[in-house]
Amino acid sequence: MTVGDLVRVKDVFTGHGTYEVDKNLVGMIVQGPNEVGKIKVLFTDGWITWLHTNEIELMPKERSYLKE
């Protein structure tokens, strides 16, 4: 994972438990990962937050399966 990679949020861990995200959130890594495994993610609506690397999945850079 490097700065500029696109990620999709799978689920969110809080002190009260694990929550699945209802909508498809896609963001870009702007900082990290740091020493505890968190990355700063910028979302399309301008929201910036720290997420743990277990909460996200990398989106493929090339979608060659759509090409003929």
N, C-alpha and C positions, 0 to 999 in steps of 0.2 A: 504494500500500500504506500503510495506516494502522494504528494500534494498534486491536485488536479484530477485525480481518479474519481470517476462517478460511482456512487454507492446507492444501494436501496436499503431502507430500514426494514428489518425483519420483525423484530419485537423489541420492547423496551423493558428493562429491568428497573424496578424501584424498590424502596424499602418495604412496600406493601405487597409485592409480588411481581409476576411477569404479565405484561399486557401485550397482546397482538395489536398491531396497528391496523385500523380499519381501512384507511386509504393508502394508496401507493405513494410513499414519500421517496423522492429521488433527490440527492444532493451531491455536492462536490467537496472533497477533502481540502481544507484550507490550512490545516496545521496538524502535526502529529505523525505517527503515534508517539505518545510520551512514555515515561517509564512505567506507568501503570496500565498501559494498553488502551488509552483513550485517544480519540481523534476529534478535531473540531470540524464540524460539517456545516456548510452553507446550503440552505434549501432555496428552492425557486421563488418562494415568497419573501425572501430576505431574512428568515429566521436562522440564527446561528446558535448551535449548541454543541456540547461535548457528548459523545456517545462512545461506549465501549466497543471494541472491535468484534465482540461476540454478538452485538446487536445489529450489525450491518452485514451486507453481502456485496461484493464487488460486482459491478456490471461489466459485461464483456466489452472490450475496446473495439473489436471487429465483429460485426454481425454478418459474417460471410455466408451463413446458411440461408439468407434471404436472396442472395445473388444466384444467377444461373450460369 
